[in-house]
Amino acid sequence: MKCEWVQQNVVLYVYDELPDDARHELEQHIARCKDCVAELESTKTFRTALAQLPAEEPNPSFLAASRMKLQEALEGAEQGGWWSRLVFDPVNWLNQVRFAPALAAAIFIIGFAGGIAATYRIVPRGPIPGGATGGDSGQVQLGSISGVSSVSQQAGSNQVTIKYETVAPQEAHGPLNDPQIQQLLLFAARNNFNPGLRLDSYSLLTQQPNNEHVREALLYALRYDSNTGVRLKAMDALGPYVKADVQVRDAILESLMSDANPGIRTEALHLIEPVRGDSSVRIVLERLAAKDENRYIRSQARTLVSQLPDMN
């Protein structure tokens, strides 16, 4: 056994994640290697110090956004077929789990529990009353929904059709203002990895931005959704509330300062013009006018700042 292998697996040893055979080999090596003993003691000291820090639960919004980004990154990655990965690279696959079965199981359990916890916080459980029809029973158990596959609105009406999946695909029909239809749209908008479906869902939700839950979903999309079209759709729906709602104003200012898409930032700049006299807006405009990398945004910010009255 080489020191390099010991140093790579000493953390698993300290956390009791090595299988018995690997653990025995590592202990035999440490008994005759001073360098690896020092590495082991250092790792134990680190674990003791880390254990003294309080463990904090991740923010549900942050967790959901991270899962969404991870899923989209996985969908965009080029991968070979499962058969080629299994037949031509079995050694690498086995090596990844050979010495850490308990760790792999723990990661799976934590990820599964985290997903359930996030869903419980984001989506109300149980049947939702309303006039929409879902399946044979007339009610939908949101906790049993595995995904929403499509949303559509009938031309010239407010009737919405949503296809969702439990054990088998099902549908719900009803007007846009039906509570059950709204809940399904919110579920599709915040718990689906298909950006096109999220855009369809938000397009319908933006027709009722006065709804408190809908506005919360739009704010979430503006801050965290990775799809530019979804963020722009949410921003346009929230624009009329920039004067009256401080949360909306703050979210648009965040987009103006940090969004990676120049089109989103330009739209945000236009939306805050009616409230450019607000102190927080003024600070952001002055910062952009001084040193923003985008020439157009810098120029427009300078124009807005020049129109502001002098502060006493």
N, C-alpha and C positions, 0 to 999 in steps of 0.2 A: 504494500500500500504506500502511495506517495503522499508527501506533505500537502501537495496541491489539492488532492481529493479531500483530505482531512479539513483543510481550511475552507473548502467549499461547502462542507457538510456539518461543520461544527455547530452552526446555528440550529440545525435540525436535531442534533444530539442534545443540545442544551434544553430545547423545548420538547424532548422525548418524542420526536417524530421519526426517528430512524428505526427500521426493523431490527430484530434481535441479531441477525447475522452481521449486518453492517455495523451495528452498535458494538458488537464484540470485537470486530476487526479494528474499529477506531480506537477502542480502549487499549488494545494490545499495542497499537502504534504509539499512542500517547505515553505509554509506560516507558518507552525508550527514546522519546524525542522531546527535547527541552523546548524547541521552538513552537511545537504544536501545543505543549502544555501552556505556554505563555498565551497563545491564541485562545485556548479554551478559557483560561482565567479572565482574559479581557472580555470575552463574550458573556461570561457569567456576570461580570461586573456591569456590563451594559444592560443585561436583562433585569438585574436588580434595580438599577436606576430608572429604567423605563417603567417598571411595575409600580413605582411610586407616583407616576403621573396619572391623573384621573382620565378614565376612558369616556369619550364623548360620542353620542349618537350622531351620525351624519344627518344633515338637513334633508328632508324628503325631496325637496325640489332639486337640490344638488345631486342626490342619488339618482333621481329619475333622469335628469339631464345627462349625467355621466353614462348611464346605461344606454340612453338614446345615441350618444356620440360613439360609444363602443360598438353598438350594433351596426351603425352605418359604416364605421370603419371596417368592420368584419365583412359587411356586404360588398364593399368596394375593393377588398383585397383579392388578388388573383391567387387561386388555389387549384391544385391538381385534383383529379377525381379521387374519391375515397378509396377506390380499389388500388390506384397507383400508390397512394400514401401508405396503405396497409401492407401491400406486397413488397414494394421496393424500399421502404424505409421503416421496417418493423423494429430495428434495433434502437433507433432514436426515439421511437414512440414508447418502447418499453423502458428505456433508461430514464425517461421523464417521470415515470411513476414507480420505478423499482424501489427507490430508497425513501419514498415519501407517501405511502398509501394513506396514512392517517392525515397528513397535511392536505392531500387531495380531497379526502372526504370532508375535512373541516371546511375547506374553501367552498365546496359544493353546497354544504349545509348552510353556511353563512350567506352565500349569494342567494340561495333559494328563500331563506327566511327574510333577507333584506328586501327582495322583490315583493314578497307577500306583505311585508310591513308597509312598504311604500304604497302599494295598491290600496291597503286598508285606509291609509291617511288621505289618499287622493280621491278615491271613489267611494261614495256611500254604499253600504252593504244592504242586501235585502231587496225585496220587491219595491218598485216605485209605482205609486198610483198614477192613473192618468187615462186618457182616452186612446193611447196608442195600442196596437195589437201586436203581440209578440208570440210567435209559435202557436201552440195549441191551447196554452193555458191563459193567454191574455195578459200575462205579467212576465217580466224579465228579472231573473236573478243576476244582478251585475257581478256578484262574486263568482258565478259559474262561467262567465264569458271568457273565452280564451283569446279572442281578437275580433276586430271589426274589419271586414273585407272591402266594403264599399259604402259610400253615401251618395245620394242623389236627390235632387229636387225636381218635381214635376213642373214642366214649363207652364207658366201662367197661373201658378197656384202656390200656396204655401205648404203643400203636402210633401213630406220627406219620406224616402225609403232608405232604410239602413239594413244591410246584411251583416250579421254577426255570427260567430261560431261558438258553440258550446261543445257538446259531443258531436253534433252535426250542425251544418250551417242553418241559421234561422234568419227570419226577417222581422222587422218592426215597421209599421206604417202609422203615420199620424201627422198632424199639422206641426209646423215649426215651433209653435209656442207650447206644445204638449210637454209636460215635465219629463216624461220618459224619453221622448225624442231628444230633448236637451241633454239629459244625462248620458245617453248613448253617444251623442256628438262630443261631449266633453271627454268621455272615455276614449273615443277614437282619436281625439286631438292630442291627448296627453299620454296615451299608452299604446301607441302604434309606431312601428319603425319605418313605415312607408311614408316618405315625405309627400307624395302626391295625395295620399289619403288624408294626411294631416291638413294639407292645403284645402282640400274639399270640405273638411269638417270646419275649419276656421272660416271659410268663405260663408258657410251657413250661420255660424255663430255670430259673425260680425253684423248680422241683420238684427241682433238683439243685444247690443252692448250695454243696455241699461240693467240687464240682469247681473246681479252681484257676482254669481259664480262664473258667468261668461266673461265678465271683465277681469276677474282673477286669472282665468285661463289665457286671456289675451295678453295680460301682463307677463305671465309665465312664458308664453311663446316669444314675446318681444325680447325677453332677457336671455332665454336659454335655447330656443329652437335653432338647430344648425342649418335649416333651409332658409335661404334669403327670401324666397317668395312668401313663406309663412310669416316671417318677421315683418315684412313690408305690409302684408295684409292686416296683421295685428296692429301695426302702427297707424295705418289709415283709419281703422275702426276706433282707435283710442284718441285720435287727434281732436275731435270735438270736445273732449273732456279735459284738455290740458289746462284750461283756466280754473275749473272748479275742483278738480281732483289732484291733490298734491302727489299721490302715488303715481298717477299717470305722468305728471310733469317730470318727476324724478326718473322714471323709467325711460322716457324719451331723452332726457339729458344724458343718461348712461349710454344710450345708443349713439347719441351725437359724439360723445367722448371716445367710445371704445369699440363700436361696431367695426368689423373688418371690411364691410361693404360700403364703398363711397356713396352709392345710391341711397342706402338706408340713412347714412349720415346727412346727406343733402336734404332728404325728406324731413328728417328730424329738425334740421335748421329752419326749414320753412314753418313747421308746426309750432315752434316756440316763439315766433315773431310776435304774436299777440301778447305774450307774457314776458317780453324781453326786459321790462323794467323790474321784474322780480330779482331780488338780491342774488339768489342762487343761479338764476339764468345769466345774470350780468357777469358773475364770476367766471362761468364757463365760457361765455362769449369773449371776454377779455383774454382768457387763456388761449382760446383758439386763434384769435386775431394776432396774438403775439408770436406763436410758434407752431401752428398746425402744419403738418407736412403736405396736406392737400391744398393746392394753390387756390382753387375755387372756394373751398370752405373758409380758408383764411381771409380771402377777399370779402366774402359775404359777411363774415363775422365782424370785420373792421367796419363795414358799412352800417351794420346794426348798432355797434358800439358808438359810432359817431352820432347816431340819432338819439342816443340816451341823454337825459339831462344830467348835469353835473351833480355829484353827490356832495352834500354839505359836510 
